[in-house]
Amino acid sequence: MNYKEMYERKKCSAEEAVKLITNNGGSLVAPLAASHPRKIFDAMAARKDELTGVGFFSTLDFYPSAIWKLEDNDHILVDTGFIGGQMRAGVHKGIFTYSPVKFTDAPREVPKRFYDTAACVVSPMDKHGYFSMGCSVDYTYAAAKSCKSLIVEVNKYMPRTHGKCWLHISEIDALVENDVPLPAMPDIPLSDKDKAIGKLIADQTPDGACIQIGIGAVPNAVALYLEDKNDLGVHTEMLTDSIYQLTKKGNITNRRKNYRCDVSVATFAVGSKEMYGWMDDNPGLVMLPVNEVNDPYIISQNDNVIAVNAALSVDLTGQVCSESFGPVQWSNVGGQLDFVQGAYRSKGGKSFITLYSTAKKETVSRITPQLAPGSHITCPRTETHYVVTEYGIALIRGLSARQRALNLIEVAHPDFRDELRFEARKLGLI
């Protein structure tokens, strides 16, 4: 079989490729963040007036696209599993929808509804006819393997990663070439609050721990204080520069992991140009579907899992809201609960929910007597393990309602502690 000939036969323009999307009930599934197929998105948006009742599913928008500027849902109905900055206005106006699906369930649930066409960005084809899905395997691998039509956007800047992330030329219906650099995340300055939280968590992290951290100032601060740790392992949904830097410095070796020993495990990646270069053809990294990476049972196979996830607010019973302001959806469920559960089941494991003690220039406490009406509970009180602010660590899991409330008040901002005690008494918590 001549793979180069097959490649040339299937190569086409983005405008031709999107004609594979079935009108009147068809759909397109695409991956998240750095792996958005930009040419395909724009070609689909340009075709919108020809389409009726076509579904579109993607997550965590990073690139500008005409898709995010649609002004109605008569032609293309945009749905997302995690709201990014460009999608947010459309969701709040009711033009777009969101699906509160746990990240680990997405490979099972998304293809049920969006089964027509899948599109993703891949690295160039190798001599055996294979393309790597690179930075984004997540739910897209399942969609690519089960859809009616598969479109790939070939980009020389996409790293060729290893793992369960391969697509063969024989599986592909159309391919579009588009060599554009991947998004580089800007440096995030660390505040004193970030450093305080990061140090508290790092102090709880033993040598040989298996870490899950995401993107942002607090994860970066945690990584900063992990530079004196040895033989760390990585099992994380999101691969970031923090992990790349710890690997480069020798802190991460993956030698003490029980599951996928000797390699870092992730399901998607967003970082710097240098990180993408490090990912390319790196046998010390495997990219796997999210139903494997985020499965709490699989997470728990590693000892001393340290999971770090952020919240918007926590109430005095330990309920965590990480995705909404009252009923107004801001992000989505993601994989937070997956790692909270997996870390707790891990021998010696700990999960940390992090947040600043206040918001709005220290006029509002983010530890509250009760969550705001309509708040979406991301992590129920029965699952919350530790809550961390710049004032300390509060143990939650396994404790009485009274002790939970007392522990949380101790890590609240001092200006709000008396008010929280007063409200806790009114609620019968203390």
Helices and strands as residue ranges (DSSP letters): H 3-10, H 14-17, G 18-20, E 27-32, G 33-35, H 38-46, G 48-50, E 54-59, G 66-69, E 76-80, H 88-93, E 97-98, G 103-105, H 106-113, E 117-122, E 130-132, H 140-146, E 149-154, E 162-163, E 166-168, G 169-171, E 174-177, H 192-203, E 210-212, H 217-225, E 233-234, E 238-239, H 241-248, E 264-266, E 268-269, H 273-279, E 285-287, H 290-293, H 296-299, E 305-310, E 313-315, E 320-321, E 324-325, E 328-329, H 336-345, E 350-354, E 358-359, E 364-365, E 367-368, E 386-389, E 392-395, H 401-411, H 414-426
